[in-house]
Amino acid sequence: MIRNIFIAWRSKSGERRYIIARIKRTASGISFEYMADFEKAKKGGLDFFFGFKDEKKLNSTEIYNLLSLRVISKDRPDRNEFLKFWEAEGVDDTFDLLGLTQGKSPTDNFEFLADFLTEDTKKLTFVTDLAGLSHLQLKSGFVKKGDILSYKHEKNNEYDNKAIAVYKGESKVGYIKKIHNKVFDMKRKLKLTVKAIDENGVTKQIYIKVEK
């Protein structure tokens, strides 16, 4: 069960992601709070996340209903295929679905990133897309579906001392997104498999399956 989901925002593709808010689930319900990066994101053009201008006035049910809008509809004909891609088959819980599928929309630049660092890590499996590709400019075909990738900690990274760089052989192909990188510690060996690629001359997106 996912307990924390963080909302990331960026002004456009290739720009820095800001972790603007946290959604927390407890036995008593769901809470929402803006984080320090929210003020930085506002300077970059963000107003507020849809429906959460006065977030402290929203109760658990209202928060849940608003977040449900970011989860794929049960009426969508491609729902089963979509959930299979995100390793979310058989998941009915809305909060878990939001965290597993990232709640992306073609109309904005928000992403919902689950904190998978829970006590139940034996069954850890999730799908994510790599960050940093717009700067690396990888040629089409360099990374292929089914490739097994490796990763290294970049403790001296100027932006994030918990950064996880992902490699094919000796070539860097991207980074694990913030929040998702929490599960990459020295005591856990994870397998990274390329699940899908979006490319047009250069590699635009690499989706990987992360599993223990």
ZAROLUM-446315 format. One record per atom (N, C-alpha, C): x, y, z. Coordinates in steps of 0.1 Angstrom, whole numbers, plus 5000, padded with zeros to 4 digits. Example, Ala and Ser with C-alpha at 12.3 -4.5 7.8 and 13.67 -1.06 7.14 Angstrom:
2
513249435078;512349555078;513249675078;512849785071;513749895071;512950005079;
//
This chain:
212
500849885000;500050005000;500950135000;500650224991;501350344990;500850445001;501750505008;501250595019;501550745015;502550775007;502850905003;503050924988;502451024982;502551054968;503051204968;504051234960;504451374958;504151424945;503651544944;503351604931;504551684926;504951644914;506051724907;505551804896;506151914894;505752014883;506952074876;506852094863;507852164856;507252254846;507852364842;507152454833;507052394819;508052314815;507952244802;508952134801;508952054791;509851944790;511351994789;512151924797;513551974797;513952064809;512852124815;513152214826;513152134839;513652204850;513752134863;512352104868;512251984875;511051944882;511151994896;509952044901;509852094915;508851994922;509251954934;508351874942;507451974950;506251994945;505452104950;504552064962;504251944963;503251904973;503351754977;502851724989;502751584993;501351554997;500951434992;499651374996;499951255005;499351265017;499751155027;498451085031;498550945031;497450865035;497750805049;496850815058;496950755071;495650675074;495550615085;494350545089;493150635090;493350765093;492250865095;491850935082;492550915071;492150975059;493351025050;493151125041;494151175032;494351325035;495551365035;495951505037;496751555026;496751685023;497451745012;498251865018;499451885014;500252005019;501252045008;501352175006;502352224997;503652225004;504752214996;506052205002;506852324998;508152325002;508952445000;509152474986;509252374977;509452394963;508252464956;507152464962;505952534957;506252684954;506852744963;507152884962;508152914950;509152824949;510052834938;509352814924;508452714924;507652684912;506752804908;506252874918;505352984915;506153094907;507453104911;508253204903;508553154889;508353024887;508552974873;507252964865;506153024871;504953034863;503752954869;503952874879;502852794885;501952874893;500652854892;499752924901;499452834913;498752734911;498552624922;498052504915;498052394922;497552264916;496052274916;495452224905;493952234903;493152194915;492352284920;491452254931;492052274944;493352304945;493952314958;494552454961;493752554957;494252684961;494152714976;493052664982;492952674996;492952535002;494052475001;494152325005;493852295019;494052385028;493752365042;492252355045;491452405036;489952395038;489352265032;490152185026;489652065020;489651945030;488551875030;488551755039;489051635031;489151515038;489751405031;488951355019;487651355020;486751315009;486951404997;487051534999;487251634988;488551614981;489551584989;490951564984;490851434975;490251334980;490151204973;489451224960;488351294960;487551314948;488351394937;489151494941;489951564932;491051484926;491651404934;492751314929;492251204920;491051164923;490451054914;490351104900;490251234897;490251284883;491451254876;492551224883;493851194876;494051044873;493150964877;493250814876;492350774863;492850684856;492250634843;490850584846;489850624838;488450594840;488250444838;487350384845;486950244843;486250224830;485850334824;485050314811;486050324799;487250354801;488250364790;488450224784;488350214771;488450084764;489950024765;490850114767;492250074768;492750064783;491850064792;492150064806;493049944810;492749824806;493449704809;494849704804;495049754791;496349764785;497149874793;496549984796;497250084803;497750034817;496849974824;497249924838;498349814837;498349734826;499349634824;500749694822;500749804814;501949874811;502549924824;501749984833;502250044846;502349934857;502249814854;502349704864;501349724875;500149764871;499049794880;497849704878;498049594871;496849504869;496349454883;495049454884;494449404896;494349494908;494949624905;494849724916;493549804915;492849814925;491549884925;491550014933;492550014943;492650134951;493050254944;492250364945;492550484937;493850544941;494150554953;495450614958;496650534952;496550404953;497650324948;497750334933;496650344926;496650354911;497250494907;496950594915;497550724912;499050724913;499550654924;501050644926;501650564915;501050454911;501650364902;501650414888;500650494884;500550534870;500950684868;501350754879;501850884878;500850994875;499650964871;498551054869;498851164859;499651134849;499951234839;498751274830;498751404826;497751454817;498451524805;497951514793;498551584782;498351734782;497451784792;497151924792;497952004803;498751934810;499652004820;500951934823;501751984832;503051924835;503151874849;502051814854;502151754868;502351604867;503051554877;503351414878;503151374892;502651254895;502351204908;503351094911;504351114920;505451024922;505350964936;505150834936;504950754948;506250734955;506150744968;507350704977;507150554979;507950474972;507850334973;508750274984;509350364992;510150315003;509250285015;508750165015;507850125026;508450005032;507749945042;508249825049;508049705040;507249705030;506949595021;507749605008;509049585009;509949594998;510249464991;509749354996;510049224990;509349214976;508249284975;507449274962;507549404954;508649474957;508849604950;508849594935;507949654928;507949654913;507149784909;507749864901;507049984895;507750024882;506950104875;507450154862;507650304863;508750354858;508950504858;509750544845;509650664841;510450714830;511650794835;512750784827;513950844832;513950994830;514651064839;514751214837;516151244830;516251364825;517451414820;517751384805;516851324798;517051284784;517251394775;516551504777;516651624768;518051684768;518751654779;520151714779;521151614774;520851484774;521751384770;521751364754;520551384748;520451374734;520951244728;520351134733;520650994729;520150974715;520850914706;520450884693;519350774693;518350774684;517350674683;518050534681;517550434688;518050304686;519150264695;519750364703;520850334712;520350244723;519150284728;518550194739;517350124733;517249994736;516249914730;515349844741;514149824737;513149754746;513749624750;513749594763;514349474769;515749484774;516349594771;517749614776;517749614791;518749554797;519049554811;520049674814;519549764823;520449884826;521049864840;522049944842;522649954855;522550094861;522950104873;522750244880;523950264890;524150394892;525250434901;524750554909;525150564922;524850684930;525750794926;525250914924;526051034922;526051124934;526751084944;526751164957;527251304955;528051324945;528551464942;527751544932;526551494929;525751564919;525351704925;525551804918;525351944923;523851974926;522951904920;521551924922;520951834933;521451714934;520851614943;521851514948;522251514960;523251424965;522751274966;521451264963;520851124963;520551084948;521151154939;520851124925;521350984921;520550924913;520850794907;520950794892;522150784887;522350784872;522150644867;521550634855;521250504849;522150494836;522650374834;523650344824;523250224815;523650234802;523650124793;525150104790;525749994795;527149984794;527850094802;528750164795;529450274801;528750414798;527650414791;527050534786;525850574795;525850694800;524650734808;523450764799;522350714804;521150724796;519950794803;520250844815;519250924822;519450914837;518450964844;518450964859;517050914864;517150844876;515850814882;515250944888;513950954887;513351084892;513451094907;513551214912;513451234926;512151164932;512251134944;511151054951;511350904948;511350864935;511550724931;512950684935;513950774936;515350734938;515550694953;514550714961;514650674975;514850524977;514350444968;514450294969;515850244965;516650324960;517950284955;519050304966;519050214976;520150224986;521150114984;522250124992;523350034990;523049894994;521949875002;521649735007;520649664998;520149724988;519149664979;519649664965;519649554958;520049544944;518749534936;518649624927;517449634919;517749604904;516749544898;516849514883;516149624875;516749684865;516149784856;516049724842;514849724837;514649664824;513849774815;514349804803;513649894795;512349834790;511249914793;509949864790;509349924777;509650044774;509250114763;510150234760;510050284747;510950394743;510050484734;510250614736;509650714726;510750784720;510850774707;512050834700;511550894686;512250994682;512051054669;513351134665;514351054660;515651114657;516551104669;516051144681;516651134694;515751064703;516251004714;515450934724;514751034733;513451044732;512651134740;512251084754;511950954755;511550904767;511950754768;512450714780;512750574783;511950534795;511050434793;510350384805;511050254809;511250244822;511950124828;511050064838;511149934839;510549854850;511649834861;511349874873;512249854884;511649744893;512449644896;512049534905;513149484913;512749424924;513749364933;514149224929;
//
